[in-house]
Amino acid sequence: MSSPDPQVRGARNHSTRSTARGPVVAVTGAASGVGDLLTRRLAASDEVRRVVAIDERRGEVPEAHWHVLDVRDPAVAEKLRGADVVVHLAVDLDLETDPAARTAYNVRGTQTVLTAAAAAGVHRVVLCTSAMVYGALPENDVPLSEDAELKATAEATGVGDLLEIERLGRRAPRAHPGLNVTVVRPAVLVGGTDTALTRYFESPRLLVVAGSRPTWQFCHVEDLVSALEYAALEKVEGEFAVGCDGWLEQEEVEELSGIRRMELPSTVALGTAARLHRIGLTPSPAGDLAYTMHPWVVSVGRLHDAGWRPKWTNEEVLAALLEEVEGRHTVAGRRLGRKDATAAGAAGATVALLGTAALVRQMRKRRGI
């Protein structure tokens, strides 16, 4: 006897799932990245009754109920009706996106989702920001408490947006009684991601600012997804961090990676980073350097108390990151092509980092300066 058609079998499975107990979970930004991974995980979970997926394009999880629209569209409220929990992942942190457009999208999208969720009768919204909101400061405890004050500023890529998202999350329960907000703050995220912090490991040398105390705590995307599932199932609430247990000192990172350091005075490193960003040579503002200079390791105690454990160690995530970025070449946050990378290597890492001479002149010629 032949096996049932896969579409029929999927429909039967969905029919069974739709009558199961458990929450209806909506995911924004569901077609790619963390949103896609979470949608797949929730769709396969026996603890979830139904998954509603929202994005500007349809994703590849047929078990989910798809709605194709921009999260800034007030019509999203209708799509959320019947959902118990919304996990909001439609946030743009792309290094190459225009900063003003990125902020407008992130803030307006979060505002709309929170308002729409309240209007639709959703009782919980899960927001995903970053442990970067704690700020990277020389006086930080190692590790920071999850209740530590958020001391970050808007000087690093996307951090201003994340702080505003968190502010909106804190205000929402006051504006909409009955709506609860959970905030998830991952450490340095690795696994199909492209950030200023992952690009740090694409450089020919690891920049170390003299007198600084770098510490590294990673979070593999698989562990973030499992933590988001915990939040969606309300196994953990409030504001909490997610990442590997413990941390790595800079010397350990250099030993494990085999990449040697290049040490510069802070005035040179910060001043050059600011200049290169100002003339458009690099996408990363000088504020990004703070997260490679000072500690911002965070306790993951709340997840531990809920029974969650990371599957990845810092050493394993670093190895995965190095494998992922192999063959890429980045200098001062700017990803280079093969020709540029050869020139940078020949010139030496310091010359490449400072970006003086050839690279700056080339940029000015292109712009007609």
Secondary structure in CASP SS format (residue, H / E / C, confidence):
PFRMAT SS
TARGET T0000
AUTHOR 0000-0000-0000
METHOD secondary structure of the structure
MODEL  1
M C 1.00
S C 1.00
S C 1.00
P C 1.00
D C 1.00
P H 1.00
Q H 1.00
V H 1.00
R H 1.00
G H 1.00
A H 1.00
R H 1.00
N H 1.00
H H 1.00
S H 1.00
T H 1.00
R H 1.00
S H 1.00
T C 1.00
A C 1.00
R C 1.00
G C 1.00
P C 1.00
V E 1.00
V E 1.00
A E 1.00
V E 1.00
T E 1.00
G C 1.00
A C 1.00
A C 1.00
S C 1.00
G H 1.00
V H 1.00
G H 1.00
D H 1.00
L H 1.00
L H 1.00
T H 1.00
R H 1.00
R H 1.00
L H 1.00
A H 1.00
A C 1.00
S C 1.00
D C 1.00
E C 1.00
V C 1.00
R C 1.00
R E 1.00
V E 1.00
V E 1.00
A E 1.00
I E 1.00
D E 1.00
E C 1.00
R C 1.00
R C 1.00
G C 1.00
E C 1.00
V C 1.00
P C 1.00
E C 1.00
A C 1.00
H E 1.00
W E 1.00
H E 1.00
V E 1.00
L C 1.00
D C 1.00
V C 1.00
R C 1.00
D C 1.00
P C 1.00
A C 1.00
V H 1.00
A H 1.00
E H 1.00
K H 1.00
L C 1.00
R C 1.00
G C 1.00
A C 1.00
D C 1.00
V E 1.00
V E 1.00
V E 1.00
H E 1.00
L C 1.00
A C 1.00
V C 1.00
D C 1.00
L C 1.00
D C 1.00
L C 1.00
E C 1.00
T C 1.00
D C 1.00
P H 1.00
A H 1.00
A H 1.00
R H 1.00
T H 1.00
A H 1.00
Y H 1.00
N H 1.00
V H 1.00
R H 1.00
G H 1.00
T H 1.00
Q H 1.00
T H 1.00
V H 1.00
L H 1.00
T H 1.00
A H 1.00
A H 1.00
A H 1.00
A H 1.00
A C 1.00
G C 1.00
V C 1.00
H C 1.00
R E 1.00
V E 1.00
V E 1.00
L E 1.00
C E 1.00
T C 1.00
S C 1.00
A H 1.00
M H 1.00
V H 1.00
Y H 1.00
G C 1.00
A C 1.00
L C 1.00
P C 1.00
E C 1.00
N C 1.00
D C 1.00
V C 1.00
P C 1.00
L E 1.00
S C 1.00
E C 1.00
D C 1.00
A C 1.00
E C 1.00
L C 1.00
K C 1.00
A C 1.00
T C 1.00
A C 1.00
E C 1.00
A C 1.00
T C 1.00
G C 1.00
V H 1.00
G H 1.00
D H 1.00
L H 1.00
L H 1.00
E H 1.00
I H 1.00
E H 1.00
R H 1.00
L H 1.00
G H 1.00
R H 1.00
R H 1.00
A H 1.00
P H 1.00
R H 1.00
A H 1.00
H C 1.00
P C 1.00
G C 1.00
L C 1.00
N E 1.00
V E 1.00
T E 1.00
V E 1.00
V E 1.00
R E 1.00
P E 1.00
A C 1.00
V E 1.00
L E 1.00
V E 1.00
G C 1.00
G C 1.00
T C 1.00
D C 1.00
T C 1.00
A H 1.00
L H 1.00
T H 1.00
R H 1.00
Y H 1.00
F H 1.00
E H 1.00
S C 1.00
P C 1.00
R C 1.00
L E 1.00
L E 1.00
V E 1.00
V E 1.00
A C 1.00
G C 1.00
S C 1.00
R C 1.00
P C 1.00
T E 1.00
W E 1.00
Q C 1.00
F E 1.00
C E 1.00
H E 1.00
V H 1.00
E H 1.00
D H 1.00
L H 1.00
V H 1.00
S H 1.00
A H 1.00
L H 1.00
E H 1.00
Y H 1.00
A H 1.00
A H 1.00
L C 1.00
E C 1.00
K C 1.00
V C 1.00
E C 1.00
G C 1.00
E E 1.00
F E 1.00
A E 1.00
V E 1.00
G C 1.00
C C 1.00
D C 1.00
G C 1.00
W C 1.00
L E 1.00
E E 1.00
Q H 1.00
E H 1.00
E H 1.00
V H 1.00
E H 1.00
E H 1.00
L H 1.00
S H 1.00
G C 1.00
I C 1.00
R C 1.00
R E 1.00
M E 1.00
E E 1.00
L E 1.00
P C 1.00
S H 1.00
T H 1.00
V H 1.00
A H 1.00
L H 1.00
G H 1.00
T H 1.00
A H 1.00
A H 1.00
R H 1.00
L H 1.00
H H 1.00
R H 1.00
I C 1.00
G C 1.00
L C 1.00
T C 1.00
P C 1.00
S C 1.00
P C 1.00
A H 1.00
G H 1.00
D H 1.00
L H 1.00
A H 1.00
Y H 1.00
T H 1.00
M C 1.00
H C 1.00
P C 1.00
W C 1.00
V C 1.00
V E 1.00
S C 1.00
V C 1.00
G H 1.00
R H 1.00
L H 1.00
H H 1.00
D H 1.00
A C 1.00
G C 1.00
W C 1.00
R C 1.00
P C 1.00
K C 1.00
W C 1.00
T C 1.00
N H 1.00
E H 1.00
E H 1.00
V H 1.00
L H 1.00
A H 1.00
A H 1.00
L H 1.00
L H 1.00
E H 1.00
E H 1.00
V H 1.00
E C 1.00
G C 1.00
R C 1.00
H E 1.00
T E 1.00
V E 1.00
A C 1.00
G C 1.00
R E 1.00
R E 1.00
L E 1.00
G C 1.00
R H 1.00
K H 1.00
D H 1.00
A H 1.00
T H 1.00
A H 1.00
A H 1.00
G H 1.00
A H 1.00
A H 1.00
G C 1.00
A H 1.00
T H 1.00
V H 1.00
A H 1.00
L H 1.00
L H 1.00
G C 1.00
T C 1.00
A C 1.00
A H 1.00
L H 1.00
V H 1.00
R H 1.00
Q H 1.00
M H 1.00
R H 1.00
K H 1.00
R H 1.00
R H 1.00
G C 1.00
I C 1.00
END
